[in-house]
Amino acid sequence: MMSASDTDRRTSLRRMKALALGLLVAATIVFALARWQEPQHAWLGYVRAFAEAAMVGALADWFAVTALFRHPLRIPIPHTAIIPHRKEQIGASLGEFVQENFLTHEVLQERLATAQVGRRIGVWLSEPTNAAKAGTGVADALRGSMEILDDRDVSNALEGLIERKIRTTPVAPLIGRAIDVAMEGGHHQRLLDAVLTGLAGFLDDNRATFRQRLEEESPWWIPEPIDDRIFEKIYTAVHRFIADVGGEETHEVRVAIDQRVLAFATRLRDDEGLMAKGEELKAELLAHRDVRAWLQSLWGEVKRSTLNATNDPDSELRQRIDRSLVHLGKRLRDEPELQQKVNDWVQRALGYVVDHYRGEVAEIISSTFAKWDGKATADRLELQVGRDLQFIRINGTIVGGLAGLIIYTFSQAFF
């Protein structure tokens, strides 16, 4: 099925063929009329000479143009239908011509030196609408890459990578360092405040329970009013203690907790016994079936989340890709050094392709020509250049007529 452009070319080719044939027919008619009336009107000899030579020129050029693509009048005249008979040689010559004259370092560097690829990419990407188009391409590539991967292989590789990283990372020193960081930022004090607040709320919520427990533990012979007084004193003292610790940053309990936590963090980093226990606990956790199931499900979750994000233009991933591309575009647009890096990379990449694969490009051209049917090859080429070749027929008609007119005039003048 022909494309729209091929249909337009074929229509134009037919129009030009009709024009060239029309000139030949017109020259033939003029020749016949002039030859018929020439005995009565001598000046028609000039017209007849022009028309006669125009016919010869038109026929000669029609033969030459037609012989390129097929046998004229389907007569197998030698050295006609050149393209169908020599398509392999034409394909090889065309491939060699492209290889030697286009796919060279000199041509490539000359074109890229003035192309400013980096800056053009930057200007294009700096526009959000263009970045969104490029982002769609990146998302499609990412989605396609993830869909063709073998899930089992990737899942096993990811599981092994994470497990090896966890096993080779000592857990106790890591926790010790985390405790140091938390204490440096005062986070442990806020945690202690939260614990004290929760403890005070717990006492309030369970006041009746504690009072009942005291009554159960108190000897039977102690009067209930005394139990109430004892409970109130204990309850009030505990509440006051909690409030004192919570309200005084330098309270001795806080200081003691700081010292003990720091000492524990130091032991986590230096005590071989604690480190060994940490490694044992880590090994037990990694061997637990729930942890194993979580590790094995990681790739599935990552893949599912990524595919959903790439399909959603409003997802955080797509928005981040678009913003990153806009940022990259602005840098490429405004930073000459980055532009030069991109230009150099493009030159190296294309230079590598030219050096290693230009022979394959030539082979593609020649093998493509070789696979085509001879008639199909001639039709394809005629469709591309046939319209322009019809001008040869038109010019041959006109130039042939003028040449005949000049010759006839010269003969009349001097012979």
Secondary structure, 3 states (H helix, E strand, C coil): CCCHHHHHHHHHHHHHHHHHHHHHHHHHHHHHHHHHHCCCCCCHHHHHHHHHHHHHHHHHHHHHHHHHHCCHHHCCCCCCCHHHHCHHHHHHHHHHHHHHHCCCHHHHHHHHHHHCHHHHHHHHHCCHHHHHHHHHHHHHHHHHHHHHCCHHHHHHHHHHHHHHHHHCCCHHHHHHHHHHHHHHCCHHHHHHHHHHHHHHHHHHHCHHHHHHHHHHHCCCCCCHHHHHHHHHHHHHHHHHHHHHHHHCCCCHHHHHHHHHHHHHHHHHHHCHHHHHHHHHHHHHHHHCHHHHHHHHHHHHHHHHHHHHHHHCCCCHHHHHHHHHHHHHHHHHHHCHHHHHHHHHHHHHHHHHHHHHHHHHHHHHHHHHHHHCCHHHHHHHHHHHHHHHHHHHHHHHHHHHHHHHHHHHHHHHHHC
